[in-house]
Amino acid sequence: MTDLDRAHLRAKATALRLLLAQIDTNPDVLDVIEGEIEPDPEDATRVLGILLGVAAAEIVHRHHGDTAAAARNVEASLAEALDELG
């Protein structure tokens, strides 16, 4: 196993622990995040990339594999968030 493989697996484990903390509505989720992500920007980028992959897979799954419907759902949520920003 290479160092890059090990870094990816560590980031994946971190991402999944963060998801569990969020799902469990852990009030200390921000403390968990700070404790899990190393101060290395590459580590944070890997964790974010994995979280985005998991989120995308879940959204597509929720739409029964219809990526166009999943994209429309995300676009609607994005439009709503941008409208709220003003």
Buried (B, 14 or more C-beta within 10 A) or exposed (E): EEEEEEBBEBBBEBBBBBBEBEEEEEEEBEEBBEEBBBEEEEBBEBBEBBBEEBEBEEBBEEBEEEEEBBBEBEEEEEEEEEEEEE
